[in-house]
Amino acid sequence: MSTHESAAATSSSSVAPTPDARGDHTSDDDVLVRVESLVKYFPVQSTALRRSREAVHAVDGVDLEIRRGETLGLVGETGCGKSTLARCVARLYDVTSGRIQFDGADITTLSRRKMRPFRRDIQMIFQDPYGSLNPRRRVGSIIADPLTIHGVGDSRRGRKRAVQEAMELVGLNPEHYNRFPAEFSGGQRQRIGVARALVLRPKLIICDEPVSALDVSIQAQIINLLADLQSELGLTYLFIAHDLSVVRHVSDRVAVMYLGKVVEIAAGSDIYNHSRHPYARALLSAVPLPDPELAKTRERVILVGDVPSPIDPPRGCRFHPRCPKATQVCVDQEPALLPRFDDPPNHAAACHHPVADDENLADARSTLFGDESAVAEPGALSG
């Protein structure tokens, strides 16, 4: 399947309403994407010397909703399953189990042929603005590919006009229709990727780390462009990133993933000001602060040890081998994703020992491993 194609569906179905960012309940009409108990395993390939029945647990039981017109940020370490989850939502990967609904329709098991009429409504913006564009093709042809694939436009002239309108919408000169990607800067190439995603006027755009390969000044331009387009066209974004400062700027809600699971989800302001999961708190402690005096006084957390193998994830809470608050219950029982303390219903964390607002996580010590295995202490984030 080419990188220009996308996945979607339209219909209706009856599912219980869920809390929104204000703690109220949203109707089914407000939910564009609903993911229920999603699992995606990748079998480990056997070799001539060893037959393997193991599998990589890339996504392991994720429940998620994306509401119309919002930006849901998805953050976590490399390899936690963010991009795999996004590709499952777009049906670029078949799921192992679980359910995906888009615009009320169950698209989980639709065949490629049956998915084709609905693929116009989900598009992707990719991380690498250099690798995602064919250097041998002209920009106009690249942006026009989704129109050609889906038979949109009744003439070559009409498609050219649609492409030039998309180019103008993202701040590119429509007269550069016949140029090659090599004639554009990195930021301009990413704008080409945005234009390609927009040309079909989709309902959902998956932004897979769209600014991580760009200079900081160019990042701001692309982020502002995406925000303007969302306001103008009513777009919905699933925004994947490593940089939590970028996610904070663009997201209405933020979901934190660790080793295939969502460990905390809340409105953006709640995640940054009242994070409950120790992993989310550790990630936030690594975000640079512009004020050096404030940076000296804030809590900073070191995570000791490596991320466990997704082939054989730890039982119970998957974060417990690296958690500064881990106890035996963290090994014995997997925590549910629920509101903690007096948090609103939309703020949920999967943790047996959530972090209070005034708690210094850098002083915590796990009771599982003794003093030699203190997994949080003052300093910079590592691991």
Beta strands, then each sheet from edge to edge (+ up, - down):
strand 1: 18-19
strand 2: 25-26
strand 3: 31-43
strand 4: 55-67
strand 5: 71-75
strand 6: 97-102
strand 7: 105-106
strand 8: 122-125
strand 9: 204-208
strand 10: 236-240
strand 11: 253-258
strand 12: 261-267
strand 13: 348-349
sheet 1: 1+ 2-
sheet 2: 4+ 3- 6+ 7-
sheet 3: 8+ 9+ 10+ 5+ 11+ 12- 13+
end
